[in-house]
Amino acid sequence: MLRIGLTGGIGSGKSTVSALLAARGAVIVDSDRIAREVVAPGSPGLAQVVEAFGEGVLAPDGSLDRAALAAVVFSDPEARRRLDGIVHPLVRARATELAAAAPPDAVVVHDVPLLVETGQASSYDLVLVVEADAATRVSRLVQRGLTAEDARARIAAQASDEERRAVADVVLDNSGPPEQLAEQVDRFWTERVAPVAG
């Protein structure tokens, strides 16, 4: 089993790279998806979040009100650390279960937005970082519905490009057109994955 850690800042294009790798046959373990799963209605994770932050983070239907929680944690580093302390261990445990269920010869890609921030780089055989310039990332996030100010705040709250590059085995540049990114993923698979996984 080849374990690849895939990371990059918000708006950099991790999901696109993830989809390109999945098309090559990789098993994707998506930390964002798992993070939603571990705080689903009725879950122990959601109960812990409500205990830590109060009923105000719940939507009327009893699900997590992500916008209300974001308003609390993005402006308060201590609150964010408290949330991370609840969610990250649950996400890691579930990611480990999913990876263990993959076939022994699988290429397992762990899509982990906060790989650098949570110190997980050494857990993988290869670390793949996706980058895009800040203006491109802000533009993509605004297209998703964030304000430019919120987009810049979220980018600033994450590790810098330099910090990600410091742990990267391979860096993909996603500032250009989609076909350029696809070519880089093809090259990565041919040069770094196939010789080991083949």
N, C-alpha and C positions, 0 to 999 in steps of 0.2 A: 504494500500500500504506500502510495506517495501522498504525503500530506502537504498541501499548499495553503499558505495563509495569504488571502487576498485582502488588500486594504487600500484606502485612499480617502481623501477628505470628502465631505458632503458635496454633491454635485460634480464629482470628478468622473463618474461613469463606471463605478464598480458593478452596478447591475448589468450594464451592457457587456462588460468583460465576463461576468458570471454566466450570462446567457451564451456567449460565444464558447466558453469552456464547456458548458453543459452540452452544447451541440457537438462537441468533440467526444463526448462520453463521460465527462467528469461528473462525479457525485457532488452536488452543491449542498453545503451546510450553511444556511443563511441566518446569521446572527440576528438581523433585524426581524425576520419572520419569527424566530424563536423568542425574541424579546417581547413580541406581541402575544405569543402563545402563553408565556409564563405569567402574564398579568391578565389573562382572559377572565371574564366573569366567572366567579365561583372558585378561582384558583387560589392556592395558598399565597402565591406571589402578590396578587391583587390585595388580599387581606393585609399583607405586610405593608404595602404601599399606603393603603388607607390608614393603617395604624400610625405610620410615620408622618403622613401629610394631611390627614383629616378627610372628612366626607366631601369637602369642596373639590376634590380631584375626581369625583365620580360624576358621570353623566346621569340624567334622569332614569335611564334604563338599567343602571347598575354597572355599566362598563366604565373603563377608565376614560376620563376626559383628558385626552393627550394635550390639548391646547392649555387647559387649566394647569396641568402638571408642569408643562414646559414653561409657563409664565412664572411658576415658583422656582424651578431649578436652574433656568438659564441665567437668572439674575443673582443667584446665590450659590457660590461655589460649595459651601458647606452642605446645602440642601442637595446639590448634585452628587456630592460624595456619598451622602446618606442613601440616595436613590440607587446609585451605582452599587453600593454595598448590598442592597437587596437584590437587584436584578442580575448583576454580572455573575454571581455564583450559580444562580438558577440557569442562566443561558449556557454557561460553560458545562454544567452537568448534562443538560439536554443535548448540546453539541457533541459531547463525548459519546452519549448513547447512539446518536444518529451515525457518527463516524464508525463506531464499533459494528453497526449493522451492515455496513458496506462490504462488498466482496473483498477478499484478501488482496486481489490484484488491482483494486480500484485506484483511480486518481481522485482523491477527496479534496475538494476546494472549500476551505472555510472562509466565507465572506464575512469579515470582521471589521466593521467601520472603525472601532476603537482599539485595534490590535496593538498599536504603539502605546497608546495611553494606558492600556491595561497590562503592558509588559509581557505580551504573549509571543513575541517574535521567535524566541528559541524553541517554541513548541512545534514548529513546522520544519519540514525538509527544505522548503523554498518559501521565500516571502516575495510576493508580487505586489507592487505598488502602482496604482493608477493615479496619474496627475493630470491636472488641467490648470491653466492660468486662472488667477482669481477673478478676472472680469468675466471669463467664460462661465465659471462656476456660479457667480452671482446671477448672471443672466439666466442660466438653467433653473436656478432656485426660484427666481421671480416668475418664470414660466410655470412653475409648479404651484404658485400661489403665495409665496412668501414676499414680504416687502424687501427691498434692497437692504434696508437697515437690519432686519432679522437675519437675512442671508449672511451678511458680513459678520454679525454677532455669532452665528452658529459656526462659521468657518474659523473665527478667532478662538472659539472655545475648544477646538480640536488641536491635535498635534500639527506642527508646521511641516511643510514639504521637506525641509532639511532633516527634521526628526524622522520622518518616514524613510527618506533616502538612506539614512544611517543604518537601518535594519534591512533594507531591500536587497534581494538578490537580483531582481529585474525590475526596472521602472518602465511603465508604458506611458506615453504622452498622448492624452486624449484632448488636446486643444484644437485638433484639426477635424477633417471630415470623418464620418463613420468608417469608410473603407480603409483609411489609414490605420485606425485602431484595429480593425479586423486583421490587417496584414501583420501588425505587431503581435497580435495574439497567435496567429498562425506560426510566426517565427519562434515565439516562446515555446509553443507546443512541440514544434519540430526539433528545436535545438536543446531544450531543457527538460521537457516532459517525456517525449517518446523514447529517447535513449535509456531512460531509467525505468519507465513503466513498461516499455515494450518487451 
